[in-house]
Amino acid sequence: MKALWKIFRFILRDQRSAMLRGAALSLVVLAMGAALLGLSGWFITAAAAAGLAGAGAVFDVFRPSAMVRFLALGRAAARYGERMLTHDATLRALETLRARVLATYLAAPYPRMIRIRGAQALNRLTADIDALDGVSLRLVLPVMAGLFTLMLAFVVLWWLVTPAVAFWVAGGYVLAGIVVFGWMARISLPLSWRAEISAQAFRTRLIDLIAARRDLAVYGRLAAQKKHVQTAETRHEDIRRQLDRRERQTGALLAITGTIVTAGALGLGIMLVQSGQIGPAFAALGFFAALALAEPLAPVRRAVSDFGRMAVAARRIGSDLSEPAPLTTAPSHVPDQNPDQNGDLHITNLTLNRAGASVPIISSLSFTVSPGETLAVTGPSGRGKSTLLLAIAGLHPVATGHIRIADRPITDWAESDLRRYLTLLPQRSALMAGTVGDALQLAGPVDDAHLWRLLSAVQLDHIITQKGGLSAKIGSRGEGLSGGEARRLVLARALAKNPKILLLDEPTEGLDEATSVAVLRGIREVLPDAVIVIAAHKKPERSFADRILELK
């Protein structure tokens, strides 16, 4: 519940005025509904009693009938306004929530960004945001409006009828609502959670089937993957049917509750009339008000089936809304230096821990790389080569020691200046669907002649020419290119930024020795004065470097 309340507070802060007006109109709708039915019952009974007593000629039918019309029309108008305000406010708040979550992801540490990218993470994020539209519309606002309506009905029934009827009607509905909701929520919560997991599994498998359909067909696995998709869909439908059954059971329990409370109000009214404590018209008012007050319990039925899904989504999105501490922040006073100038990369007594742990992976490391120099960082797998590059790029926290770029501590660099000055090419890089030119232009506006120069530097110019030039289409994740070609296209995009420091993590992986040598030479020709640091595994990368730093 704490996570759900956090999401509701966020929606309320973002759309406070619209939500408050919508909540007020929700209360007005329920109160008018109860008043309409109660007044109608009183009016009909009182008119009949006046007729039987021979006082029908002097009975005032105009003001009650006018009030009935006012309540009927006013309730319809209030319902329309409530729906417009609350739905519009919720959709706007969810739009803000999406932007807030994406902004949090953009500011997240690099290891977390690696974990959350991909179709499955996007699928989960989309499903979670969609689930949260019910927090205000189907859970918090209806429950709060229902409680306030029952409190108001309690006061009115105490005043116009008797305390006994007031306690029976309001207390019965509140107690029954709590019991039914609590009992059914405990049963439905795991089902709702499983339904959401199964829905995501179905979508993930379907995306995999569509994205990899060619490879699956080549290897004869298309039918098997299709069967996996159908199995996931069948499992999801089975769980949904169980949830629907629970929702119908909840509806039946609420209907029985309404019947018992209404019958009890009728019985109390008859006894009070027979004892002469109230008149028949006020007994009818209590009966019809009890009948109308079953409406505030109606949203409980839908909320029960979605409660588990909303709770899980709120817990995950709530954790995503926690602002991560940025690893590099803009200082309050930036030193008077030009971020475009050339400068050394200077590291002193650097200690780095593994992500999420306090175990050092690199200890007391010191070195300097000057402009125009290439340093190859070597060592066994797991010794921290990639972690060192991430730390230099400001994407991994420093345990102890200092990293200085252009004679300025990395913590003093504004994020935008650091990204313009330094470029990191990790082992895994993304390519989106589009043209080759589009992929390269993501680094910034560059003329076609320079793009061809970059493609030549990474030994891709002849290949791209054969594929149709800069307008050649590539698919998602570089579909249409081999692994080595996609890797070199991403490298060309990194060169297009013209960085002063270039950090490369196994840049020639998947290339033969001759192509690797040519690519490395091309990099230096494009960036003759840049500091280049390579996490090296292959012999050409080590041979190309001016110096080798081995991590032991």
LUMZA-872899 format. One line per 10 residues: number of its first residue (from 1); their letters; for each residue x, y, z of C-alpha. Coordinates in steps of 0.25 Angstrom, whole numbers, plus 2048, in hexadecimal, padded with zeros to 3 digits. Layout:
! LUMZA-872899
NUM	A	X/Y/Z; ...
END
This chain:
! LUMZA-872899
1	MKALWKIFRF	800/800/800; 80C/809/803; 810/808/7F4; 802/80B/7EF; 801/817/7F8; 80E/81C/7F3; 809/81C/7E5; 7FC/822/7E8; 803/82E/7EF; 80B/830/7E3
11	ILRDQRSAML	7FF/830/7DA; 7F8/83A/7E4; 804/843/7E5; 805/843/7D5; 7F6/846/7D3; 7F1/84B/7E1; 7E6/854/7DD; 7E0/84B/7D2; 7E1/83F/7DC; 7DB/847/7E7
21	RGAALSLVVL	7CF/84C/7DF; 7CD/83E/7D9; 7CD/838/7E8; 7C3/842/7EC; 7BA/83F/7E0; 7BB/830/7E3; 7B6/833/7F1; 7AB/83C/7EB; 7A7/830/7E1; 7A6/826/7ED
31	AMGAALLGLS	79F/82F/7F6; 795/834/7EC; 792/825/7E8; 78F/822/7F6; 787/82F/7F8; 77F/82C/7EB; 77B/81E/7EF; 778/822/7FD; 770/82E/7FA; 768/827/7EF
41	GWFITAAAAA	765/81C/7F9; 761/826/804; 759/82F/7F9; 751/823/7F4; 74E/81D/802; 74A/82B/808; 741/82E/7FC; 73A/821/7FD; 738/823/80C; 733/831/80A
51	GLAGAGAVFD	729/82B/800; 724/820/809; 723/82B/814; 71B/834/80B; 725/83F/80B; 72A/83D/7FD; 724/84A/7F8; 72D/852/802; 739/849/800; 745/851/7FA
61	VFRPSAMVRF	749/849/7EE; 751/854/7E7; 75D/856/7EF; 760/847/7F1; 75E/844/7E2; 767/850/7DF; 772/84A/7E8; 771/83D/7E1; 773/843/7D4; 77E/84B/7D9
71	LALGRAAARY	785/83F/7DF; 783/837/7D3; 789/841/7C9; 793/846/7D3; 798/838/7D5; 79A/835/7C6; 7A1/842/7C4; 7AA/840/7D0; 7AD/832/7CB; 7B1/837/7BD
81	GERMLTHDAT	7BA/842/7C4; 7C0/838/7CD; 7C4/82E/7C2; 7CA/839/7B9; 7D2/83F/7C4; 7D7/832/7CB; 7DB/82B/7BE; 7E1/837/7B8; 7E9/83A/7C4; 7ED/82B/7C5
91	LRALETLRAR	7F2/82B/7B7; 7FA/838/7B8; 800/833/7C5; 804/826/7BF; 80B/82D/7B3; 813/835/7BE; 816/828/7C5; 81B/822/7B8; 824/82E/7B6; 829/82D/7C5
101	VLATYLAAPY	82C/81E/7C4; 834/820/7B7; 83B/82C/7BD; 83F/823/7C9; 844/818/7BF; 84C/823/7B8; 853/827/7C5; 855/819/7CA; 863/812/7CB; 868/80B/7BF
111	PRMIRIRGAQ	866/7FD/7C5; 858/800/7C7; 856/805/7BA; 85B/7F9/7B4; 851/7F0/7BC; 845/7F8/7B8; 847/7F9/7A9; 841/7F0/79F; 833/7EC/79B; 830/7E4/7A8
121	ALNRLTADID	833/7F1/7B0; 82B/7FA/7A7; 81F/7F0/7A7; 81F/7F0/7B6; 820/7FF/7B7; 815/801/7AE; 80C/7F7/7B5; 80F/7FC/7C3; 80B/80B/7BF; 7FE/806/7B8
131	ALDGVSLRLV	7FB/7FE/7C5; 7FC/80B/7CD; 7F1/812/7C7; 7E7/80A/7D0; 7EE/80F/7DD; 7E6/81C/7DD; 7DA/819/7D4; 7D7/80B/7DA; 7DD/80B/7E7; 7E0/817/7EF
141	LPVMAGLFTL	7D5/821/7EA; 7CA/817/7EA; 7CD/812/7F8; 7CF/820/7FE; 7C2/825/7F7; 7BB/819/7FC; 7BF/81A/80B; 7BC/829/80B; 7AE/826/805; 7AB/81C/810
151	MLAFVVLWWL	7B0/825/81A; 7A6/830/815; 79B/826/814; 79D/822/822; 79C/830/827; 78F/832/81E; 789/825/822; 78C/828/831; 785/836/82F; 779/832/827
161	VTPAVAFWVA	776/824/82B; 77D/81D/837; 78B/81A/83C; 787/80B/83B; 785/80C/82C; 791/815/82A; 79A/80B/831; 794/7FF/82A; 795/805/81C; 7A3/80C/81D
171	GGYVLAGIVV	7A9/803/826; 7A5/7F7/81E; 7AA/7FC/811; 7B7/800/817; 7BA/7F3/81E; 7B5/7EA/813; 7BE/7F2/809; 7CA/7F0/812; 7C8/7E2/814; 7C4/7DF/805
181	FGWMARISLP	7D0/7E7/800; 7DA/7E1/80A; 7D6/7D3/808; 7D5/7D3/7F8; 7E2/7DC/7F7; 7EA/7D1/7FF; 7E5/7C7/7F5; 7E5/7CF/7E8; 7F3/7D6/7EB; 7FC/7CA/7E7
191	LSWRAEISAQ	7F3/7C7/7DB; 7F3/7D6/7D6; 802/7D6/7D8; 803/7C8/7D0; 7FA/7CE/7C5; 804/7DA/7C3; 810/7D1/7C3; 809/7C7/7B9; 805/7D3/7B0; 813/7D8/7B0
201	AFRTRLIDLI	818/7CB/7AD; 80F/7CA/7A1; 813/7D7/79C; 822/7D4/79D; 820/7C7/796; 818/7CD/78B; 822/7D8/789; 82D/7CE/788; 826/7C6/77E; 824/7D2/775
211	AARRDLAVYG	832/7D8/777; 839/7CB/775; 82F/7C4/76B; 83A/7C3/760; 844/7BC/769; 83A/7B3/76F; 835/7AF/761; 844/7AC/75C; 846/7A4/768; 839/79D/768
221	RLAAQKKHVQ	834/7A3/775; 828/7AB/770; 81E/7A1/774; 824/79F/781; 824/7AE/785; 816/7AF/780; 812/7A4/789; 819/7AB/795; 811/7B8/791; 804/7B0/791
231	TAETRHEDIR	807/7A9/79E; 80A/7B7/7A5; 7FC/7BC/79F; 7F5/7B0/7A4; 7FB/7B1/7B2; 7F7/7C0/7B3; 7E9/7BD/7AE; 7E7/7B3/7B9; 7EC/7BC/7C4; 7E3/7C7/7BE
241	RQLDRRERQT	7D7/7BE/7BF; 7DA/7BB/7CE; 7DB/7CA/7D0; 7CE/7CC/7C9; 7C8/7C1/7D2; 7CD/7C8/7DF; 7C7/7D5/7D9; 7BA/7CF/7D7; 7BA/7C9/7E5; 7BE/7D7/7EB
251	GALLAITGTI	7B2/7DD/7E3; 7A9/7D2/7E9; 7AD/7D5/7F7; 7AB/7E3/7F5; 79D/7E1/7F0; 79A/7D8/7FC; 79F/7E3/805; 796/7ED/7FF; 78A/7E4/800; 78D/7E1/80F
261	VTAGALGLGI	78F/7F0/812; 783/7F4/80A; 77A/7E9/810; 77F/7ED/81E; 77C/7FC/81C; 76E/7F8/817; 76C/7EF/824; 771/7FA/82D; 768/804/826; 75C/7FB/828
271	MLVQSGQIGP	75F/7F9/836; 761/808/839; 754/80B/832; 74C/801/839; 752/806/846; 74E/815/842; 75C/81A/843; 75C/81F/834; 752/820/829; 751/817/81D
281	AFAALGFFAA	757/821/813; 764/822/81B; 765/813/81C; 764/813/80D; 76F/81D/80D; 778/814/815; 775/808/80C; 777/80F/7FF; 784/816/804; 78A/808/808
291	LALAEPLAPV	786/803/7FA; 78E/80F/7F3; 79A/80E/7FD; 79E/801/7F6; 7A4/809/7EB; 7B0/80D/7F2; 7B4/7FF/7F4; 7B3/7FC/7E5; 7C2/800/7E2; 7C7/7F6/7EC
301	RRAVSDFGRM	7C4/7EB/7E2; 7CD/7F0/7D7; 7D8/7F5/7E1; 7D9/7E7/7E7; 7DC/7E1/7D9; 7E7/7EB/7D6; 7EC/7EE/7E4; 7F8/7E4/7E3; 7FC/7E9/7D5; 7FB/7F7/7DA
311	AVAARRIGSD	803/7F4/7E7; 80E/7ED/7DF; 80F/7F8/7D5; 80F/803/7E0; 81A/7FC/7E7; 823/7FB/7DB; 820/809/7D5; 822/80F/7E3; 830/80A/7E4; 832/80F/7D6
321	LSEPAPLTTA	82E/81D/7DB; 839/81D/7E6; 843/827/7E1; 851/821/7DF; 85D/829/7E3; 864/82D/7D7; 872/829/7D6; 877/836/7CF; 870/843/7D2; 871/851/7CE
331	PSHVPDQNPD	878/859/7D9; 872/866/7DE; 87F/86D/7D9; 885/868/7CC; 894/86B/7CB; 897/875/7C0; 89C/86A/7B6; 898/867/7A7; 893/859/7A7; 897/858/798
341	QNGDLHITNL	8A6/859/79B; 8AF/84D/79A; 8B4/848/7A8; 8BA/83C/7AF; 8B2/831/7B5; 8B8/830/7C3; 8B4/825/7CD; 8BA/824/7DB; 8B9/819/7E5; 8AC/814/7DF
351	TLNRAGASVP	8A4/809/7E6; 897/804/7E0; 88D/7FA/7E6; 884/7F0/7DF; 877/7F6/7DC; 86E/7F4/7E8; 879/7EF/7F1; 884/7F4/7FA; 88E/7EA/7F4; 89A/7F2/7ED
361	IISSLSFTVS	89C/7ED/7DE; 8A7/7F8/7DC; 8B0/7FD/7E7; 8B9/809/7E7; 8BA/80B/7D8; 8C2/817/7D3; 8C5/81B/7C4; 8C5/826/7BB; 8C1/826/7AC; 8C5/833/7A3
371	PGETLAVTGP	8BE/838/797; 8C2/830/78B; 8C5/824/793; 8BF/816/793; 8BE/80D/7A0; 8BA/7FF/79F; 8B5/7F9/7AC; 8B7/7EA/7AD; 8B5/7DF/7B7; 8AC/7D3/7B9
381	SGRGKSTLLL	89D/7D3/7B8; 896/7D9/7C5; 8A2/7E1/7C9; 89B/7EF/7C7; 89F/7F4/7B9; 890/7F7/7B5; 88E/7FD/7C3; 89A/806/7C2; 895/80C/7B5; 887/80E/7BB
391	AIAGLHPVAT	88E/815/7C7; 895/81E/7BD; 888/821/7B6; 882/825/7C3; 878/819/7C3; 87E/811/7CF; 881/816/7DD; 88F/818/7E2; 892/812/7EF; 89F/81A/7F2
401	GHIRIADRPI	8A9/822/7E9; 8A7/82C/7DE; 8A4/82D/7CF; 8A8/83A/7C9; 8A5/83E/7BA; 8AB/84A/7B5; 8B1/84D/7C3; 8A3/84D/7C8; 89D/843/7D2; 892/83B/7CB
411	TDWAESDLRR	888/83F/7D6; 88A/84E/7D2; 885/84B/7C3; 877/84E/7BF; 870/842/7B9; 86E/849/7AB; 87D/84D/7AB; 882/840/7AF; 87A/839/7A4; 87F/842/799
421	YLTLLPQRSA	88D/841/79E; 88D/832/7A0; 887/826/798; 886/817/79D; 883/80C/794; 87F/800/79D; 87F/7F1/799; 870/7F2/796; 86A/7FE/78E; 85D/800/788
431	LMAGTVGDAL	858/803/77A; 84A/807/776; 842/804/76A; 845/80F/75F; 84F/812/755; 85F/811/756; 85F/821/756; 854/821/761; 85D/819/76A; 869/821/768
441	QLAGPVDDAH	862/82E/769; 85D/82B/777; 86B/830/77C; 868/83D/776; 866/845/769; 872/840/760; 873/842/750; 872/836/747; 881/838/743; 886/837/751
451	LWRLLSAVQL	87C/82B/754; 883/823/748; 891/827/74E; 88C/820/75B; 887/814/754; 894/813/74C; 89C/814/75A; 894/808/75F; 895/800/752; 886/801/74F
461	DHIITQKGGL	886/80A/743; 886/7FF/738; 87C/7F7/740; 872/802/742; 874/806/733; 870/7F8/72F; 863/7F9/738; 85F/806/732; 867/811/739; 863/81A/745
471	SAKIGSRGEG	854/818/741; 855/808/743; 84B/803/74D; 84F/7FC/75A; 846/7F5/763; 844/7F5/772; 851/7F1/779; 859/7F2/76C; 851/7E8/765; 856/7E7/757
481	LSGGEARRLV	865/7E8/75B; 86E/7DE/761; 873/7DF/76F; 880/7E5/76B; 87A/7EF/761; 870/7F3/76C; 87B/7F5/776; 883/7FD/76C; 877/806/769; 875/809/777
491	LARALAKNPK	884/80C/778; 883/816/76C; 877/81D/774; 881/81E/780; 88B/825/777; 881/82E/771; 880/835/77F; 88F/839/77D; 892/837/78C; 89F/83B/793
501	ILLLDEPTEG	89F/82E/79B; 89A/821/794; 898/815/79D; 897/807/795; 893/7FA/79B; 898/7EF/792; 895/7F7/785; 89A/7ED/77B; 893/7E1/781; 88E/7D8/776
511	LDEATSVAVL	898/7DD/76B; 8A3/7D6/765; 8B1/7DB/768; 8B3/7E3/75B; 8A6/7EB/75C; 8A9/7ED/76B; 8B6/7F4/768; 8B0/7FC/75D; 8A4/801/766; 8AE/805/771
521	RGIREVLPDA	8B6/80D/768; 8AA/813/762; 8A5/817/770; 8B3/81E/773; 8B2/825/765; 8A4/82B/769; 8A8/82F/777; 8B7/832/776; 8B8/83A/783; 8AE/832/78C
531	VIVIAAHKKP	8B1/82A/798; 8AD/81C/795; 8AB/811/79F; 8A8/803/79B; 8A4/7F7/7A3; 8AC/7ED/79B; 8AB/7DE/799; 8B0/7DC/78B; 8BF/7DE/786; 8BC/7E9/77C
541	ERSFADRILE	8B6/7F1/787; 8C2/7EF/790; 8CC/7F2/784; 8C5/7FE/780; 8C6/805/78E; 8D2/80E/792; 8D2/808/7A0; 8CC/7FC/7A7; 8C6/7FC/7B4; 8C4/7EE/7BA
551	LK	8B9/7EC/7C5; 8BE/7E0/7CE
END
